[in-house]
C-alpha cells in the first residue's frame, strides 16, 4: 500500500522521502564487502557512492533521535513530502495499518492517528477507514487532510 501511494504521488510530481523504523535492527552492508570491512575495522561512518546512488552507514554511541533525521529530510530541497513508517509513539500524523482483527488494539497505542487502512472489514467511529486496495482514496485523504490540497489546486511545491 505504501509503495503504491509513493508511486501515485511521484507520478503526480511529488518528490518523496521515506524513513522506516526497524525494531529488530538491520544492516544494509554485506559481510566481506569493502564498506563492511571498513566498519568492522572501526570506521564510524562508511559511505558508498556509485553514479547517482549513495548509502551512508553511521555508527552512533546513542540511539538516533527520529526528530533529527526528520529535520534533515525536511531541509533537503530535493524532497517535498516525507513519509514515515513505524514510529507509533512519535507525534507525527499517522495512518494505522491493520492486518488482522486483533491488530485493532494498536489504535490505543498510536499517537496522532488520522486514518486506518484495513485488510479486513473494519469500522472506526472517529477515523476514516480505507481498504487495502484503496490507494487512490488514501492519497486523496492525505493530500486534503495533511497538506490542505485538493484535486483542483494540486501542484507540488
Secondary structure, 3 states (H helix, E strand, C coil): CHHHHHHHHHHCCCCEEEEECCCCCCCCCCCCCHHHHHHHCCCCEEEEEECCEEEEEECCCCCCCHHHHHHHHHCCCCCCEEEEECCCCCCCCEEEEECCHHHHHHHHCCCCEEEEEECCCCCCCCCEEEECCCHHHHHHHHHHHHCCCCCCCCCCC
